[in-house]
Amino acid sequence: MILEPNKKSIFCSPVFAGLLCFFTFGWLSSVSAQEDAELVRRLYSKAQKLASQGEAEEALDRFLTVIKKFPRTEWSALSLWEVYRINIHLEDDESAFEALNRLIVEQPGHFEKAHAAQLQLVERLLGSGKEARRTLEPVRPSRVTPPEVIVEMLKNIIKNGPQSEVGIRAHYYLAIALEKAGEKKESIAMHEDFTETYPHHELADDAGYQVAYIAYKDWKNMRSNGPHQRESAAISLEWFIARFPESDKVAQARSCLVEVKTAEYRELRSLALYYESKGNDKAAAVYYEQLALKFPDQVVADKALAEKILQSGPAADQVGPTR
């Protein structure tokens, strides 16, 4: 009698069991992936349909659901762009900016486009650039983005790409935003830093002009003549004209400088005449001398004034003989 060997079924083999688990798991994963793909497609399509029907808030919720359930996928990236557009429509600029920031951080393939969009958004908020709003309708106070928030947005843009063209331009706009936030000293320092760091950039002369114009506005806003502010404005305007002689803003700077100088001329002449009327010839002579030193052309053109300066003594050689 021949005894059969004790045979085990191949289906009980550990190798077979492992292969079975592997293929079963793979099949289930494939099914799950297909189901997820179908789910995200339906969620995204529904959100798009709601947006096209004007249901912005509901569409926003659907897109945010896609982003939450399917992070770091292309569906998430597409949804973030839609969240950005809807928030712009809803005038929620901070949320729009944050959507772009998530694209930069979470979706590397969208960095350049999102980074540029961040700057365009800030330019609009500052009333600068081609994206600036051109409407006569007043913006509701609750929708006005505080300048302090814009400053933080610009710092974020610079942090995201400090050496990129977008980052460099953000450097310039940060100085603008700082002034709007009331940080004038910081604004001037930032503009000066821009002109030194990027002397050949197309915005370098704009930054230089802003330095002079801030000083000019400070003088204009003074209730009195503000001699200190006036002198600072004159120095800044003269520096800009000398530093950027080819700038298209030189004509405007010269106009501002003429206004500043005319105000100084009138004040000096008024003081000289005042002290002369009070019989204080020594004090009058001080101001006549300053007129002769600072405004020789105007003095020569005014024969009566030139004669007074000649009579006052010290500044006579600045005027020369009158005719």
C-alpha positions as CSV (number, residue, x, y, z in Angstrom):
1,M,0.0,0.0,0.0
2,I,1.5,3.3,-1.1
3,L,0.8,6.2,1.2
4,E,0.1,9.6,-0.4
5,P,2.3,12.5,0.9
6,N,0.5,15.0,3.1
7,K,-0.3,17.8,0.5
8,K,-1.5,21.2,1.4
9,S,-3.6,23.3,-1.0
10,I,-1.7,26.1,-2.8
11,F,-4.5,28.4,-1.6
12,C,-3.3,28.0,2.0
13,S,0.3,29.0,1.0
14,P,1.6,32.1,2.9
15,V,3.0,33.4,-0.5
16,F,-0.4,33.1,-2.1
17,A,-2.1,34.8,0.9
18,G,0.4,37.7,0.6
19,L,-0.2,38.1,-3.1
20,L,-3.9,37.9,-2.6
21,C,-3.8,40.7,0.1
22,F,-1.5,42.8,-2.2
23,F,-3.8,42.6,-5.2
24,T,-6.9,43.0,-3.1
25,F,-5.5,46.1,-1.4
26,G,-4.4,47.5,-4.8
27,W,-7.8,46.9,-6.3
28,L,-9.5,48.5,-3.3
29,S,-7.1,51.5,-3.5
30,S,-7.8,51.8,-7.2
31,V,-11.6,51.8,-6.5
32,S,-11.1,54.3,-3.7
33,A,-9.0,56.6,-5.9
34,Q,-11.7,56.4,-8.7
35,E,-14.4,57.2,-6.1
36,D,-12.3,60.2,-4.8
37,A,-11.7,61.4,-8.3
38,E,-15.4,61.3,-9.1
39,L,-16.3,63.0,-5.7
40,V,-13.9,65.9,-6.2
41,R,-14.9,66.3,-9.8
42,R,-18.6,66.6,-8.7
43,L,-17.8,69.0,-5.8
44,Y,-15.7,71.2,-8.1
45,S,-18.3,71.2,-10.9
46,K,-21.1,72.0,-8.4
47,A,-19.0,74.9,-7.0
48,Q,-18.4,76.3,-10.5
49,K,-22.1,76.1,-11.3
50,L,-23.0,77.9,-8.1
51,A,-20.4,80.6,-8.9
52,S,-21.8,81.1,-12.5
53,Q,-25.3,81.4,-11.0
54,G,-24.2,84.2,-8.7
55,E,-24.3,82.1,-5.5
56,A,-20.8,83.3,-4.5
57,E,-21.0,82.4,-0.8
58,E,-22.2,78.8,-1.4
59,A,-19.7,78.4,-4.2
60,L,-17.0,79.5,-1.8
61,D,-18.0,76.9,0.7
62,R,-17.8,74.1,-1.9
63,F,-14.4,75.2,-3.1
64,L,-13.1,75.4,0.5
65,T,-14.4,71.8,1.0
66,V,-12.4,70.6,-2.0
67,I,-9.3,72.3,-0.6
68,K,-9.8,70.7,2.8
69,K,-10.6,67.2,1.6
70,F,-8.1,67.0,-1.2
71,P,-5.1,69.2,-0.1
72,R,-2.0,69.6,-2.3
73,T,-3.7,68.3,-5.4
74,E,-4.4,70.1,-8.7
75,W,-8.1,70.2,-7.7
76,S,-7.0,72.1,-4.6
77,A,-4.9,74.5,-6.6
78,L,-7.8,75.2,-9.0
79,S,-10.1,75.7,-6.1
80,L,-7.7,78.1,-4.4
81,W,-7.7,80.2,-7.6
82,E,-11.5,80.3,-7.5
83,V,-11.5,81.2,-3.8
84,Y,-9.2,84.1,-4.7
85,R,-11.5,85.3,-7.5
86,I,-14.6,85.0,-5.4
87,N,-13.1,86.9,-2.5
88,I,-12.0,89.7,-4.8
89,H,-15.6,89.8,-6.0
90,L,-16.8,89.9,-2.4
91,E,-14.2,92.7,-1.6
92,D,-12.6,90.5,1.0
93,D,-9.1,91.4,0.0
94,E,-7.4,89.8,3.0
95,S,-8.9,86.4,2.3
96,A,-8.1,86.7,-1.4
97,F,-4.5,87.5,-0.5
98,E,-4.4,84.4,1.8
99,A,-5.7,82.2,-1.0
100,L,-2.8,83.3,-3.2
101,N,-0.4,82.8,-0.3
102,R,-1.6,79.2,0.1
103,L,-1.0,78.7,-3.7
104,I,2.6,79.9,-3.2
105,V,3.3,77.7,-0.2
106,E,1.3,74.6,-1.0
107,Q,1.3,74.5,-4.8
108,P,4.9,75.2,-6.1
109,G,3.8,75.0,-9.8
110,H,1.6,78.1,-9.2
111,F,4.3,80.3,-7.5
112,E,5.1,82.8,-10.2
113,K,1.5,83.5,-11.2
114,A,0.2,83.7,-7.6
115,H,3.2,85.9,-6.5
116,A,2.4,88.3,-9.3
117,A,-1.3,88.3,-8.4
118,Q,-0.4,89.2,-4.8
119,L,1.4,92.3,-6.0
120,Q,-1.4,93.3,-8.4
121,L,-3.9,93.0,-5.5
122,V,-1.8,95.3,-3.3
123,E,-1.2,97.8,-6.1
124,R,-5.0,98.1,-6.5
125,L,-5.4,98.6,-2.7
126,L,-2.8,101.4,-2.9
127,G,-4.4,103.0,-5.9
128,S,-1.3,102.3,-8.0
129,G,-0.6,100.2,-11.1
130,K,-2.8,99.2,-13.9
131,E,-5.1,97.2,-11.6
132,A,-6.1,100.3,-9.7
133,R,-9.8,100.9,-9.3
134,R,-11.2,103.7,-11.5
135,T,-14.6,104.2,-10.0
136,L,-16.3,107.2,-8.6
137,E,-18.4,105.1,-6.3
138,P,-17.3,105.5,-2.7
139,V,-15.9,102.3,-1.1
140,R,-17.8,101.3,2.0
141,P,-15.6,102.0,5.1
142,S,-16.0,98.4,6.3
143,R,-14.3,97.2,3.1
144,V,-11.3,99.6,3.2
145,T,-8.2,97.6,3.9
146,P,-6.2,99.3,6.7
147,P,-2.7,100.5,5.6
148,E,-1.2,98.4,8.4
149,V,-2.6,95.3,6.8
150,I,-1.3,96.3,3.4
151,V,2.2,96.8,5.0
152,E,2.1,93.2,6.2
153,M,0.9,91.9,2.8
154,L,3.9,93.6,1.2
155,K,6.3,92.2,3.7
156,N,4.9,88.8,2.9
157,I,5.4,89.3,-0.8
158,I,9.0,90.3,-0.2
159,K,9.5,87.2,2.0
160,N,8.0,84.9,-0.7
161,G,10.5,86.1,-3.3
162,P,12.9,88.8,-2.2
163,Q,15.1,88.8,-5.3
164,S,12.4,88.4,-7.8
165,E,11.1,91.3,-9.9
166,V,7.8,91.1,-7.9
167,G,9.7,91.2,-4.6
168,I,11.8,94.2,-5.7
169,R,8.7,96.1,-6.8
170,A,7.0,95.2,-3.5
171,H,10.0,96.9,-1.8
172,Y,9.0,100.1,-3.5
173,Y,5.3,99.8,-2.7
174,L,6.2,98.9,1.0
175,A,7.6,102.4,1.3
176,I,4.4,103.9,-0.2
177,A,2.3,101.8,2.2
178,L,4.4,102.9,5.2
179,E,3.7,106.5,4.4
180,K,0.0,105.8,4.2
181,A,0.3,104.1,7.6
182,G,1.8,107.3,9.1
183,E,5.3,105.9,9.3
184,K,7.0,108.7,7.4
185,K,10.5,108.2,8.6
186,E,10.4,104.5,7.8
187,S,8.9,105.3,4.4
188,I,11.7,107.8,3.6
189,A,14.4,105.3,4.7
190,M,12.8,102.6,2.6
191,H,12.7,104.8,-0.5
192,E,16.3,105.9,0.0
193,D,17.3,102.2,0.5
194,F,15.5,101.4,-2.8
195,T,17.4,104.1,-4.8
196,E,20.7,102.8,-3.4
197,T,20.0,99.1,-3.8
198,Y,18.4,99.3,-7.2
199,P,19.8,102.4,-8.8
200,H,19.1,101.3,-12.4
201,H,15.6,100.0,-11.7
202,E,12.7,101.8,-13.5
203,L,11.2,102.7,-10.1
204,A,14.5,104.2,-8.7
205,D,13.6,107.7,-9.8
206,D,10.0,107.3,-8.4
207,A,11.5,106.3,-5.1
208,G,13.8,109.3,-5.1
209,Y,11.0,111.6,-6.0
210,Q,8.9,110.2,-3.1
211,V,11.7,111.2,-0.7
212,A,11.5,114.8,-1.9
213,Y,7.7,114.9,-2.2
214,I,7.2,113.6,1.4
215,A,9.3,116.5,2.6
216,Y,7.5,118.9,0.3
217,K,4.1,117.8,1.7
218,D,5.3,118.1,5.3
219,W,6.1,121.7,4.6
220,K,2.8,122.4,2.8
221,N,0.9,120.9,5.7
222,M,2.5,123.3,8.2
223,R,0.2,125.9,9.5
224,S,3.0,128.5,9.7
225,N,5.8,129.0,7.2
226,G,7.7,126.1,8.8
227,P,11.3,127.2,8.0
228,H,12.8,123.9,9.1
229,Q,10.4,121.9,6.9
230,R,10.8,124.3,4.1
231,E,14.6,123.9,4.1
232,S,14.3,120.1,4.3
233,A,11.9,120.2,1.3
234,A,14.3,122.4,-0.7
235,I,17.3,120.2,0.0
236,S,15.4,117.0,-0.9
237,L,14.0,118.5,-4.1
238,E,17.4,119.8,-5.2
239,W,18.9,116.3,-4.4
240,F,16.3,114.6,-6.5
241,I,16.9,116.9,-9.5
242,A,20.6,116.4,-9.3
243,R,20.4,112.7,-8.7
244,F,17.8,111.9,-11.5
245,P,18.2,114.7,-14.1
246,E,16.6,112.6,-16.8
247,S,13.5,111.6,-14.8
248,D,10.1,112.6,-16.2
249,K,9.4,113.9,-12.7
250,V,12.1,116.6,-12.7
251,A,9.6,119.2,-14.1
252,Q,7.2,118.6,-11.3
253,A,10.1,118.7,-8.8
254,R,11.3,122.0,-10.2
255,S,7.8,123.4,-9.9
256,C,7.7,122.3,-6.2
257,L,11.1,123.8,-5.7
258,V,10.1,127.1,-7.2
259,E,7.1,127.2,-4.8
260,V,9.4,126.5,-1.8
261,K,12.0,129.1,-2.9
262,T,9.3,131.7,-3.6
263,A,7.9,131.2,-0.1
264,E,11.3,131.7,1.4
265,Y,12.0,134.8,-0.7
266,R,8.7,136.4,0.4
267,E,9.3,135.6,4.0
268,L,12.8,137.0,4.0
269,R,11.7,140.2,2.3
270,S,8.7,140.5,4.7
271,L,11.0,140.2,7.7
272,A,13.5,142.7,6.3
273,L,10.7,145.3,5.7
274,Y,9.2,144.6,9.1
275,Y,12.4,145.3,11.0
276,E,13.1,148.3,8.8
277,S,9.7,149.7,9.6
278,K,10.5,149.3,13.3
279,G,13.7,151.2,13.0
280,N,15.8,148.1,13.7
281,D,18.2,148.5,10.8
282,K,20.7,145.9,12.1
283,A,18.1,143.2,12.1
284,A,16.7,144.3,8.7
285,A,20.3,144.2,7.3
286,V,20.5,140.5,8.3
287,Y,17.5,139.6,6.1
288,Y,18.5,141.9,3.3
289,E,21.9,140.1,3.2
290,Q,20.2,136.7,3.1
291,L,18.1,137.9,0.2
292,A,21.1,139.0,-1.7
293,L,23.0,135.8,-1.1
294,K,20.1,133.4,-1.9
295,F,18.2,135.3,-4.5
296,P,20.5,137.6,-6.4
297,D,18.5,137.4,-9.7
298,Q,15.3,138.5,-8.0
299,V,17.0,141.3,-6.1
300,V,18.7,142.7,-9.2
301,A,15.4,142.6,-11.0
302,D,13.8,144.7,-8.2
303,K,15.5,148.0,-8.3
304,A,13.9,149.3,-5.1
305,L,15.0,146.2,-3.1
306,A,18.5,146.3,-4.6
307,E,18.8,149.9,-3.5
308,K,17.8,149.0,0.1
309,I,20.4,146.2,0.1
310,L,23.1,148.5,-1.1
311,Q,22.2,150.9,1.7
312,S,22.2,148.2,4.3
313,G,25.9,147.6,3.8
314,P,27.1,144.0,4.3
315,A,25.5,142.5,1.3
316,A,26.2,145.3,-1.1
317,D,28.8,143.4,-3.1
318,Q,26.3,140.7,-3.8
319,V,24.1,143.1,-5.7
320,G,26.5,145.4,-7.4
321,P,25.6,148.9,-8.6
322,T,22.0,149.6,-9.6
323,R,21.1,151.4,-12.8
